[in-house]
Amino acid sequence: MMSSKEAAHPFYRPLWVRVCLVASLVAWSALEWFHAASFWGIVTAAAAVWAIWTFFVTYDPNAAKDTNAGAGSRTPKSAREPD
């Protein structure tokens, strides 16, 4: 499972990335169910539900900003997003 620290990675901050990820999981699950592969349909449906929970219900967009502004950041302060 992905920890909350991993879910706060700046890659997941744009809404379109999270929507595409969830949409691809839902489409994959539908494809598995269409082809009568119920085991993989359940697995991908569970992954889709987990992604919805992680990226929309409990997602904190400010955590991604804080992670990017951490001590190990190589981006100069002047180049970061304004607070």
CORNORKA-V457811 format. One record per pair of residues at least 12 apart in sequence whose ideal C-beta (glycine too) atoms are under 7 Angstrom apart, sorted by the first residue. I is the first residue (numbers start at 1). J is the second residue. Records with the same first field share a line. If there is no record, write none. Layout:
I = J + J
//
This chain:
2 = 54
7 = 54 + 59
8 = 60 + 63 + 64 + 67
9 = 64 + 67
10 = 64 + 67 + 68
12 = 55 + 64
13 = 61 + 64
18 = 55 + 56
21 = 51 + 55
22 = 48 + 51 + 52 + 55
25 = 44 + 47 + 48 + 51
26 = 48
28 = 44
29 = 41 + 44 + 45 + 48
32 = 44
65 = 81
68 = 80
//
